[in-house]
Amino acid sequence: MDEEDLKLTSSEIGTLRMEYVNGTSTDIVNKYMLSIVEDEEIRALFEDAIQTYDKQKNQITTFLENEGFPVPIGFTESDLNKGAKRLFTDIFCLHYLHIITSHGLLGHTTSFGAALRKDLRDFYDSCDNDGKRMYHQTIELLLEKGHYQRDPYFYPEGHPEFISGSQFLDGFFGDQRPIAATEIISLSFNIKKKVLEKSLSIGFSQVTQSKEVRKFLKSAQNTADKQIQSLSQILKKDNLPVPMSWESEVTTSRNSPFSDKLMLFHIGFLLQTAQAYHGSGLASSMRKDLVMTYEKIILKNMTVTKEWFNLMTTNKWLEQPPLAPNRKEIAKDK
């Protein structure tokens, strides 16, 4: 069958819309950060990120229009105030670009896995390559500037060992085993994501115009802080270093660079994306206290996400994706 005869599936349309809306939200933040960043090397990365997404956005638009689907509104220049005072330092902007790039890589991989048509697979393949290039560049620059905190270092064992009993799973009583390298992967990753979520919530709560949005952002900030503490405590018990916080990289500005819609959406995006990382952490945990910690975080984030959804829909800020045909409604008597 010719490729042009293959209509895009519901999953393919869903991933295109997801890539468009999420992409436009981060693109607006990137454009603001480009307007305030003074470091020339960091500026160059943001210019590259903006140019790269502009090409991706145009391609997504073409895919949707060719199938007769409306292009989402997403986020536009109307959600940006370029003249706003500096809300973040240059280093925070670089950290933001690095973390958001890692989120993008996960999104591209998910979209690629749902793609059937070759032209769409090729597109997501190119998006993944762009993301990998940016990921390399942000890490190299963070290392060069001395702002990339590596995960804990383990000293090598003399030979492989096997788990000898169920005590390996214990985490509350008796002799608790040290944390495993396989558990640190998600533990450290989740703390870094929570640090970004907390820092953005602090900055956004300072500048939002809406009392309801400010209340939610303060609540999200407190939730992120508690989760950072509970995850960090696990590392501290084994005298391992904890990822640094970035609160000091947020200025005291009260001049909003973004619309309330964008700021609220962006925190919700991070909350929802984090659930995938929490689930991965839960799946890789073998110590009972780690399992319980992830379960509590996942349940709490479900509650916070419900609050976010209610606030977004009350303000009519959340676009509805295409829905499956309502056969019962169609079959009603005329």
N, C-alpha and C positions, 0 to 999 in steps of 0.2 A: 504494500500500500504506500502511495506517495505521501510524503510528510505533510504536504499542504492539505491532504484529505483527513488528517488526524486532528479533530478538534481538541482543544485543551480540556483536560478533565477538571472536575470540581476541586481536586487537591492541588492541581497546577494553578488554577485561578486563585485559590486560597493562598498559596505561597507567594504568588506575584503581588497580591494585595498586601500581604504581611510585609514583604520586602519594601514595598512602596511607602506604606504609612510609617513603619519603624525607621526606614531610611530617611524620610523627609524630616522626622523629628530630630534625629542626630545631626542631619545636615544643617539645620538651623542653628543648633548649638555650636557646631563646628565653625559656622560663618561668624558667629559672635566672638568665639575664641580667637579666630583669625584677626578680628578687628582690635583685640586688646593685647595679643601676644607681642612682646618686644624682641625676644630671642629669635634671631634669624633662622637658626636650624630648626626650631620648633615651628616657626611660621611656614617654612618650606613643607613640612609634613602636613600641616593643615591645608595648605594650597593644593597639595597632591590629593588629599582625601576628598576635598570638595570637587575637584575636577573629575576624579574617578567616579564619584557617586553621580555626578551630572550625566555622565555617559550611561551609567546603569539605569538611572531614572528614565532617560529617553527610551532605552530599550524596553523597559517594563511597560511604559506607556504604549509603545508600538504593539507589544504582545496583547495587551488588554483591548486596545481599539480594534485590532484585526479580528478579535473574537466577538466584537459587539458589546463588550462590557464597559461600563463607565469607569473612568479613571478616578480613584479616590481623591478626596480633597487633601487629605493628609495635613501637612504643615507648610506654610508659605512665608514669604517675606513679611506678611502682615502679623506674623507671630514673633517678629524680631524688632528690637529697638537697638540699632547699631550705635546710637549715641550714648547708650547707658554707661555708667561708670563701671570701672573694673570690679567684678565680683569674685574672680578667681586669679590666683597667681599663675605665672607661666608654667611652673612645674606641675601644678594641679591640672592644667590644661593638657599637658603631655601625658599624665597618668590617665586622665579621662579618655584620651584618644586610644591609649593602649588597651584599657579595659573594654571600651566599646568595640574595638576591633576584634577582641576575643569573642564577644557576644555575636558580632557579625559573622565570624567564622562558623559558629554553631548554627546560626540561621541559614547560611549558605549550604551547609552540609545537609540540614534537614530538608531544604528546598530541593537540592540535587537528588536526594533519595526518593522524593515524591514525583520527580519529573520522568515522563515517558518519551516525549518528543525530543529528537536529537538537538534541534535548535535551542530548546530550553535547557537541555543538559549541558550543551556547550556554553550557554550564557552563564549558568551557575558555576560551571567549571572555571570560567574566566573571573567571576566574582570571587571565587575561592582563592585563585591565584593572586588577585589584587589584595585580598585580605591578608594572605600570608606575607606578601611583600611589605605591607604596612606594619604587620606584627613584628617582623624582623627589624624594621627601621625604628619603631618605637622602643623596642627592647635595647637595641644598640645605643640609642641616644640616652635612654635612662641610665644605662650602665656607664656611658661616657661621662655623664653629669653626676654620677655617684648617688642616684636616687632610685635605683632598683634594688629592692630587698630580696635577696635569694632565700629560698626555703631552707629549713634546718639541714645541717650536714650530719650524716651518720658515718661512723667509722666502720670499715669493712670487717665482716666476720671471717674467721679462718676457713670455714667450710659450710656447705648448705646444711640446714637443720629442718626437721619435720615437727609439726605440732603434735604434742604428746598427750593432750587431754582437753577436757571441756573447760578447764580453768583458763584457757586462752580466751574464752568468751566473757569471763567475769569482768565486772567493772565497778561493782559497788562494795563488795565485802572481801575480806582476806587480802592476800598478796595480789595486788593489781599489776598485771604485766605492763611494760612500757608500750607506748603507742607504736604501731607498725608504720613502716614507710608507705605502704599502700593506703593507709588511712590518712596520712598527712597530705596526700595529693589533693583530696577534696577539702580537707579541713583548712589548709592554707588558702586554697582557691576561694572558698566560701567567705573567709574572713576578709580577703581583699575586696571582694564584690560588695560585702556589707559596709566596708569602710567608704567606698564610693557612694553607695546609697545614702549613708548617714550624712556625709559631707554635702552632697547635693541637696538633701532635705533641709540642712541648716541654711545653706545659701538661698534656696528657693523660699523658705519660710520668712526670710528677712525682707524679700522684695515683692511677694505676692500682694495683690490688691484685695483679694477675697478673704474674709474672716473664716469662712468654712474651709477653704483650701489651706489657709495657714494652720488651722486647727488640725487638719489631717496630716500636714507635713510635719508638725511638731510631734504628733503621735507616731508617725512613721520613723522619725528620727529617734525617738525613745525606744521603739521596738528594735530598730537596727542596733542601737547601742547595747541593749540587753543581750541580743543574740551574738554580738561581737564578744561581749564579756564571757558568755557561756562557752563559746567555741575557743576563745583564747585561754580560758582557765585550764582546758584539757592539755594545751601545750605547756603552760606554766608548771603544771604538776610534774612534768618530766624535765623541767628546767630548759625548755626550748624557747627560742626567740619568737615573739609575736609580731605579725606584720604591723608596720607603723600606721598611725592615724594621720589624716590629712586635714583635720579641722582648722589648723593654723594657716592652711593655704586658701581659706575662704576669707575674703575681706569683710569689712563692716558696712559695705554699701547697702543702701535701702532703695536704690534706683533699679527698677526691674528691666533686665535686658529682654525678657520673654513674656509672652502672654501667659495668663494663668492656665489656659487650656494646655499649652505645651508643657509647662512645668509639671502639672498634675499627671499628664499622660506619661511623661518621661519616668517619673517615679514608679508608676504602675507597670511600665515596660520592664524596669529593673526588677520589680517584685516578681512578676510572672516568669521572667527569664531565670531568676534565681531558683525558682522551684525545681527546674531541671537539674541544677547543680546540687541542690539539697537532696533530691532523689538519688542522684549518683553517689553522694556521700553516704546516704543511708544504705544503699546497696553494697558499698565497699567496706562498711564498718562491721567488725566482728566483736568489738567490745560492747557490752550491754549499755554502759553509760553513754557511749557515742550514739548508739541506736536511739536511745531515749531522747537525747539532745536534738537529733535531727527530726524525730517525730514531733516534738514540741514546736520546733521552728516551722515545720511544714504546716501544722495545724494553725498556728498563730498567723502565718502569712496568708492562709486561706481566708481568715477573718478580716485581715487588713485589706486584702484584695477585694473582698465583697464591699467593704466601706468605700474603696476607691471606685468600684463599678457604680455604686449608687450615686456618688458625687459626680462622676463623669456623665451618667445618663440624666441626672437631674438638670445639669447645665446644657444638655444636648451637645456634648463634645465628643461622643463616641460614635464613629460611623459603623453602620450595620453592614456586615459582609453579605454576599449573595446567599440566599437560603434555598434549601431543597424545595421542590414544588409541594404545596399543601394539597394533597390529593383529596382529603376530606372536604376542604373548602371548594375545590374545583367541582366535586361531585354533588354539591348541594343543588336542590331544586331551584330552577330559575324562576 
